[in-house]
Amino acid sequence: MNPLSSEKQVVLVVDDSIDSIRMISDVLEEAGMTVLVALEGSQAVTITRNITPDIVLMDAIMPNMDGFECCRALKENPKLIDVPIIFMTGLSDTEHVVMGLKCGGVDYVTKPINASELIARMQVHLTNARMTKSARQALDAAGQTLFAVNAAGGILWATPRVHQLLSKLMPSDSPSLPQLAHTLQRWLEHQPQPGHKLSLEQMEESLTVEFLALVDNKEYLLRLTDTPNAENHTDLLRQAFSLTSREADVLLWIANGKTNREIGQILEMSPRTVNKHLEQIFKKLGVENRTSAAAMAIRALAERTY
């Protein structure tokens, strides 16, 4: 049997039957794959915290945590979003097929396993997973912080940058994760139009969600924007252009379209002092007017998002 690719695929087999694991491991190793084994669902969850397999073969019926519960737990891990999970079971009734697909599985094979059929199905899903992952990485490389959720606010997929932003603000064990889903659900119930935005101000660092489209009447396509607070904006400008803290304050308000008089009132300084700061800002930025200075500041702040 030929391997699926020149690189070894890592397969996680989750099954409480030793005999079944031995048979499946022989088939997969003959196909040139690396096999990881978990004898129960909780063990599979533990393994995937440190290792990300390319595909998972999941026994549906197991003691303690069954395959369906395990599948849902695995899909809560952002690293496993694109990892296909194929269910294996001796049961072939429609109820269990539907359960497997609803909890995140992509396919279903019945025992006893047909080796050729299993490898063929795995090859299809591995190819699809690679294409999906490449597409999301391409979006990420282009600076697209996109993700999709269902009507309940649960994340269906996201670009790597979105996962990075969310993990930075909300660790996987944070109570903010279900809170985020609930917030998104309530927002989507009001049927926002394309371009409408939701501010997530309850987070440590402000995030903005923009509604883009409803796909197939079930998948809400959204954009996540990292919007630091004014203090972080000022610090960013200070570091980017080697400004003093006060100069960075002035530049920030210039970028927000404020006049010298308005800046003086906001920062509690005279217009003359604002002008003195502007002279130093223009010199450090290498520009001659406030329009050019504002443009440079806006560009620097926009790059902070990606």
Buried (B, 14 or more C-beta within 10 A) or exposed (E): EEEBBEEBBBBBBBBBBEEBBEBBBEBBBEBBBBBBBBBBBBBBBEBBEEEBBBBBBBBBBBEEBBBBBBBBBBBBBBBBBBBBBBBBBEBEEEEBBEBBBEBBBBBBBBBEBEBEEBBEBBBEBBEEBEEBBEEBBEBBEEEBBBBBBBBEBBBBBBBBBBBBBBEEBBEEEEEBBEBBBEBBBEBBEEEBEEEEBBEBEEBEBBBBBBBBEBEEEEBBBBBBBBBBEEEBBBBBBBEBBEBEEBBBBBBBBBBBEBEBEBBBEBBEBEBEBBEBBBEBBBEBBEBEEBEEBBBBBEEBBEEBBE
